[in-house]
Amino acid sequence: MTATNPTPAPISSTVRQQLLVLYLGTSALDSDVIGWALYDGTGRTCPTTGDSDEPPYATGVAALCDGWRLIQASQLIPPYPGHEYDVSFLKHEFFFEKFVDLHDV
């Protein structure tokens, strides 16, 4: 018996990925957005850090309701004893993606 590799599905040359990174107040997707970044693979917009005072969505659930797909959530790592109140990085990072056809936008 000969095994063959499946042929990958063709990817349209007009489809581009958009990435949305939301930093939430807690690990729950329905908590408030406290930071964000947006990357647009269509090239139609060039958002930069600090270009808006309002987050694109109030919560992670709101992004899901608008068609964004959750592709990664931060691992929950407990703080070391005695360091529960240290300030460091935003811990609750969620990556969302959306595929956009350039002909539809």
C-alpha positions as CSV (number, residue, x, y, z in Angstrom):
1,M,0.0,0.0,0.0
2,T,1.4,3.4,-1.0
3,A,0.6,6.4,1.1
4,T,0.2,9.7,-0.6
5,N,0.2,13.1,0.9
6,P,-3.1,15.0,0.5
7,T,-2.9,18.0,-1.8
8,P,-3.3,21.2,0.1
9,A,-6.3,23.3,-0.8
10,P,-5.4,26.2,-3.1
11,I,-5.2,29.6,-1.4
12,S,-6.7,32.5,-3.3
13,S,-4.2,35.1,-4.2
14,T,-6.8,37.8,-3.3
15,V,-7.3,36.6,0.4
16,R,-5.4,38.4,3.1
17,Q,-5.2,38.0,6.8
18,Q,-5.9,40.6,9.4
19,L,-4.7,40.1,13.0
20,L,-6.2,41.7,16.1
21,V,-4.4,41.4,19.4
22,L,-6.5,42.2,22.5
23,Y,-5.1,42.5,26.0
24,L,-8.0,41.9,28.4
25,G,-8.3,42.8,32.1
26,T,-8.6,39.1,33.1
27,S,-8.4,35.7,31.4
28,A,-12.1,35.8,30.6
29,L,-13.1,36.7,27.1
30,D,-15.9,38.9,28.3
31,S,-13.6,41.1,30.4
32,D,-12.7,44.7,29.3
33,V,-10.1,45.4,26.7
34,I,-7.1,47.3,28.2
35,G,-4.8,47.3,25.2
36,W,-4.8,46.3,21.6
37,A,-3.0,46.1,18.3
38,L,-4.3,45.6,14.8
39,Y,-2.3,44.4,11.8
40,D,-3.9,44.6,8.3
41,G,-2.6,42.2,5.7
42,T,-4.8,43.8,3.0
43,G,-2.6,46.9,3.1
44,R,-5.6,49.2,3.0
45,T,-5.0,50.5,6.5
46,C,-1.9,51.2,8.5
47,P,-2.9,51.3,12.2
48,T,-0.1,52.3,14.6
49,T,0.2,52.2,18.4
50,G,-1.7,55.0,20.0
51,D,-3.7,56.1,17.0
52,S,-7.0,55.6,18.9
53,D,-8.2,56.2,22.4
54,E,-11.0,53.7,22.1
55,P,-10.4,50.0,21.6
56,P,-11.9,48.4,18.5
57,Y,-14.1,46.2,20.7
58,A,-15.1,46.4,24.3
59,T,-14.4,42.7,25.0
60,G,-13.0,39.6,23.4
61,V,-16.6,38.3,23.0
62,A,-17.5,41.4,21.0
63,A,-14.7,40.6,18.5
64,L,-16.0,37.0,18.2
65,C,-19.5,38.3,17.5
66,D,-18.1,40.5,14.7
67,G,-16.5,37.5,12.9
68,W,-13.0,37.4,14.3
69,R,-11.6,33.9,15.0
70,L,-9.7,33.3,18.3
71,I,-6.4,31.6,17.4
72,Q,-4.4,32.0,20.5
73,A,-4.8,32.8,24.2
74,S,-2.0,33.4,26.7
75,Q,-1.0,30.6,29.0
76,L,-2.1,31.3,32.6
77,I,1.0,31.3,34.7
78,P,0.7,32.0,38.4
79,P,3.0,34.6,39.9
80,Y,5.9,33.4,42.2
81,P,5.1,33.7,45.9
82,G,5.8,37.2,47.1
83,H,5.5,38.7,43.5
84,E,1.7,38.8,43.2
85,Y,1.7,42.6,42.8
86,D,4.7,43.1,40.7
87,V,4.1,45.2,37.5
88,S,5.5,43.6,34.3
89,F,3.7,42.7,31.1
90,L,0.0,42.5,30.1
91,K,-0.8,38.8,30.9
92,H,-4.1,38.2,29.2
93,E,-3.2,38.4,25.5
94,F,-5.6,37.0,22.8
95,F,-4.9,36.8,19.1
96,F,-7.8,36.9,16.7
97,E,-7.7,36.6,12.9
98,K,-10.0,37.4,10.0
99,F,-9.5,36.5,6.4
100,V,-10.6,39.2,3.9
101,D,-11.0,38.9,0.2
102,L,-9.6,41.9,-1.5
103,H,-12.5,42.0,-4.0
104,D,-15.0,42.2,-1.1
105,V,-13.6,45.2,0.7
